[in-house]
Amino acid sequence: MKTKLSTLALGIAVAFGSTAVMAANTADVYQKGNYNQGFITQDDNNNTQGAINQTGDNNYAAITQDDNTNSTALVNVWQGDRDRSYINQDNTKNSSAKIWVNHGDRNLNVIDQTGTNFVTAYVSTTGDRNNNTIDQNRVSSSSAGIDQDASRSSAYIEQGRSGYGYHSSGNNQSAYISQYAGSSHDASIVQKGSHLEAYIEQGGSKWSSGNTAAINQTGTGSHSSDRNVATVAQHGSGNDSYTMQNGRDLLSYVTQVGSNNSSNVVQMGRNHTSHVTQNGYGNTSNVVQTGY
C-alpha cells in the first residue's frame, strides 16, 4: 500500500505559523491496493480541496471539512472491492462533495452536509451491493444526485431535515436518483422547505421489475414555475411508485411503462396538480387530493 499526503508540508508550515502555505489548503491521498484506508480533516479554511484516490482491495475513505468556504471533497475508488466512503461537510458554503466507485463490490457511500448554502453532492456506483445516502440538513440552494448501475441497489436522499410545517428549513432544493439497470431496487427522496424538485428514474428496459420509488415533500412552491415538483419514471413490470406532497403549489408526474405497475399519489394542502401516465396492462393508479 502506497500513500501520498501532500498536506505533510502544510502541517509543518502551520506548526511554524506560515500563512503563505495556508493559502493552499489542499490534501491528496493516493492508495494502491491491499488494505487501504484514508482520512482527511480540514477545518476553518477557505478554498479547500480534499481528495482520496484508492485502487482495489479493502478500501475505506473519510473526508471531514468543517467551517470552510469554497470547499471540494472527492473520493475515487477504482477497481472496487470492499469500498465504504464517507464525506462530511459541516457549516460550509459554496461546497461540493463527490464519491465515485468504479467496478463495484460492497459499496456503502455516505455524504452528509449540514448547515450549508450553495452546496452539491453526488454519488456514483457501478454495481454490487450499493446502499448510497445523501443527507443535506439545514441547507439552501442545494442539489443532490445518486447514479447506480445495477446490483442490490438502494438509494436515499434527504434535504432540509430540520424545521416544522410548511415553512420547514431549506429552499431551492433539487434531488435525483437514477437506477438505470437491474431489478428490485429501492429509491427514496425526502425534502422539506420551499421550491423543491425531486426526480426518480428506475429501469432502463422492459426486463426491469420489482422496483420501488418514493418521494415525500413538505413545503411550499409558488404559482409560477417554482412549484414543488415530484417526478417518477419507471420502466418494466411490477414496479411501485409512491408520491406524498404536503403544502401548497404542488405538482407531481408519474410515468410507468410496462405491466402490473402501481402508482399512488397523495397531495395535501392547496393548489395541487397530478399527472399519471401508464402504458401497458394490469396497471393501477390512485390519486388522493385533499384541501383546496
Secondary structure as the mmCIF struct_conf table of DSSP 4:
data_model
#
loop_
_struct_conf.conf_type_id
_struct_conf.id
_struct_conf.beg_label_comp_id
_struct_conf.beg_label_asym_id
_struct_conf.beg_label_seq_id
_struct_conf.end_label_comp_id
_struct_conf.end_label_asym_id
_struct_conf.end_label_seq_id
STRN STRN1 THR A 3 THR A 3
TURN_TY1_P TURN_TY1_P1 SER A 6 THR A 7
HELX_RH_AL_P HELX_RH_AL_P1 LEU A 8 ALA A 15
TURN_TY1_P TURN_TY1_P2 PHE A 16 GLY A 17
HELX_RH_AL_P HELX_RH_AL_P2 THR A 19 MET A 22
TURN_TY1_P TURN_TY1_P3 ALA A 23 ALA A 24
STRN STRN2 THR A 26 LYS A 32
BEND BEND1 GLY A 33 GLY A 33
TURN_TY1_P TURN_TY1_P4 ASN A 34 TYR A 35
STRN STRN3 GLY A 38 ASP A 43
BEND BEND2 ASP A 44 ASP A 44
STRN STRN4 ASN A 46 THR A 55
BEND BEND3 GLY A 56 GLY A 56
TURN_TY1_P TURN_TY1_P5 ASP A 57 ASN A 58
STRN STRN5 ALA A 61 ASP A 66
BEND BEND4 ASP A 67 ASP A 67
STRN STRN6 THR A 69 TRP A 78
BEND BEND5 GLN A 79 GLN A 79
BEND BEND6 ASP A 81 ARG A 82
STRN STRN7 SER A 85 ASP A 90
BEND BEND7 ASN A 91 ASN A 91
STRN STRN8 LYS A 93 VAL A 101
BEND BEND8 HIS A 103 HIS A 103
BEND BEND9 ASP A 105 ARG A 106
STRN STRN9 ASN A 109 THR A 125
BEND BEND10 GLY A 127 ARG A 129
STRN STRN10 ASN A 132 GLN A 148
BEND BEND11 ALA A 150 ARG A 152
STRN STRN11 SER A 154 GLN A 159
BEND BEND12 SER A 162 SER A 162
BEND BEND13 GLY A 165 GLY A 165
TURN_TY1_P TURN_TY1_P6 TYR A 166 HIS A 167
BEND BEND14 SER A 169 SER A 169
STRN STRN12 ASN A 171 GLN A 179
BEND BEND15 ALA A 181 SER A 184
STRN STRN13 ASP A 186 GLN A 202
BEND BEND16 GLY A 204 SER A 205
TURN_TY1_P TURN_TY1_P7 LYS A 206 TRP A 207
STRN STRN14 SER A 209 SER A 209
BEND BEND17 GLY A 210 GLY A 210
STRN STRN15 THR A 212 THR A 220
BEND BEND18 HIS A 223 SER A 224
TURN_TY1_P TURN_TY1_P8 SER A 225 ASP A 226
STRN STRN16 ASN A 228 HIS A 235
BEND BEND19 GLY A 236 GLY A 236
STRN STRN17 SER A 237 SER A 237
BEND BEND20 GLY A 238 GLY A 238
STRN STRN18 ASP A 240 VAL A 257
BEND BEND21 GLY A 258 ASN A 260
STRN STRN19 SER A 262 ASN A 279
BEND BEND22 GLY A 280 GLY A 282
STRN STRN20 THR A 284 GLY A 291
#
